[in-house]
């Protein structure tokens, strides 16, 4: 399994953990809201409806598949990068939730 040794890098895991939710976000747009221009109007539409953080949360669930891929092939440094990307997305969700989607009170 020489390809797993090549893939066992923190930076590959970080890149995979950041890109996979972005691909899922584009897939969400393509499947559900393809009539809205991507990304500017689509993100604005989600922010007006206070749905942006929820959609990002759903897209980040895809990182579980990336993480379990790393667990299955026992590439631990790859998984460390995925975990750091998850922390990045948690901070992004917190920022959006508290500063761009305030409760209607």
Helices and strands as residue ranges (DSSP letters): H 2-7, H 10-32, H 40-48, H 52-60, H 63-72, H 76-95, I 96-100
